[in-house]
Amino acid sequence: ELAKADPSLAPQALEALLKAAGDPNDNVRSAAASALGELAKADPILAPKTLEALLKAVGDHYAIVRSAAAWALKEVKRIMNRSVAPEEKKQE
């Protein structure tokens, strides 16, 4: 919501969420993964920058983190697929 309200804050939010994605607490990591998916929806340009943290999170020891990361990756994939130009999709 913050990135939607003030898009100039999105890069700062991304930095904070990437840090939170490595937090020792599984609830914090889960919330960070979900928030990364929401941030990617709010600012599609940032979507590729969430991938490394989300890919790591899908291998997390805790199911709550894996589930949140899987949802976020689905959102990021959807966003990135939309951003591919129609001509590029035809060549695939």
C-alpha positions as CSV (number, residue, x, y, z in Angstrom):
1,E,0.0,0.0,0.0
2,L,2.8,2.4,0.8
3,A,4.3,2.0,-2.7
4,K,0.9,2.8,-4.2
5,A,0.4,5.8,-2.0
6,D,3.9,7.2,-2.7
7,P,5.8,5.4,-5.5
8,S,9.0,7.3,-4.6
9,L,9.2,5.1,-1.5
10,A,9.1,1.8,-3.4
11,P,12.9,1.4,-3.6
12,Q,13.3,2.0,0.1
13,A,10.5,-0.4,0.8
14,L,12.2,-3.0,-1.4
15,E,15.5,-2.6,0.5
16,A,13.7,-3.0,3.8
17,L,11.8,-6.1,2.6
18,L,14.8,-7.7,1.2
19,K,16.5,-7.3,4.6
20,A,13.4,-8.7,6.3
21,A,13.4,-11.7,4.0
22,G,16.6,-12.8,5.8
23,D,15.3,-12.3,9.3
24,P,15.7,-15.1,11.8
25,N,11.9,-15.1,12.6
26,D,9.8,-17.2,10.2
27,N,6.8,-14.9,10.6
28,V,8.9,-11.9,9.6
29,R,10.3,-13.8,6.6
30,S,6.7,-14.9,5.6
31,A,5.4,-11.3,5.9
32,A,8.4,-10.1,3.9
33,A,7.7,-12.6,1.1
34,S,4.1,-11.6,0.8
35,A,5.0,-7.9,0.9
36,L,7.5,-8.4,-1.9
37,G,4.8,-9.9,-4.0
38,E,2.5,-6.9,-3.2
39,L,5.4,-4.5,-3.9
40,A,5.9,-6.1,-7.3
41,K,2.2,-5.6,-8.1
42,A,2.4,-2.0,-7.0
43,D,5.6,-1.2,-8.9
44,P,6.2,-3.8,-11.7
45,I,9.6,-2.3,-12.5
46,L,10.8,-3.7,-9.1
47,A,9.5,-7.2,-9.8
48,P,12.8,-8.7,-11.1
49,K,14.6,-7.4,-8.0
50,T,12.4,-9.6,-5.8
51,L,13.3,-12.8,-7.5
52,E,16.5,-13.8,-5.6
53,A,14.9,-13.4,-2.2
54,L,11.7,-15.1,-3.2
55,L,13.6,-18.0,-4.8
56,K,15.5,-18.5,-1.6
57,A,12.3,-18.3,0.5
58,V,10.6,-21.1,-1.4
59,G,13.4,-23.4,0.0
60,D,12.8,-22.1,3.6
61,H,12.5,-24.6,6.4
62,Y,9.1,-23.3,7.4
63,A,6.0,-23.9,5.3
64,I,4.5,-20.5,6.1
65,V,7.5,-18.9,4.5
66,R,7.5,-21.3,1.5
67,S,3.8,-20.7,1.0
68,A,4.1,-16.9,1.0
69,A,7.0,-17.0,-1.3
70,A,5.2,-19.3,-3.8
71,W,2.3,-16.9,-3.9
72,A,4.6,-13.9,-4.4
73,L,6.6,-15.7,-7.1
74,K,3.3,-16.5,-8.9
75,E,2.5,-12.8,-8.8
76,V,5.9,-11.8,-10.0
77,K,5.8,-14.2,-12.9
78,R,2.4,-12.9,-13.9
79,I,3.7,-9.3,-13.8
80,M,6.8,-10.1,-15.7
81,N,4.9,-12.1,-18.4
82,R,2.6,-9.1,-18.9
83,S,5.6,-6.8,-19.4
84,V,7.0,-9.0,-22.3
85,A,6.2,-7.4,-25.6
86,P,3.8,-9.4,-27.8
87,E,6.5,-9.7,-30.5
88,E,8.8,-11.3,-27.9
89,K,6.1,-13.8,-26.9
90,K,5.6,-14.9,-30.5
91,Q,9.3,-15.8,-30.8
92,E,9.2,-18.1,-27.8
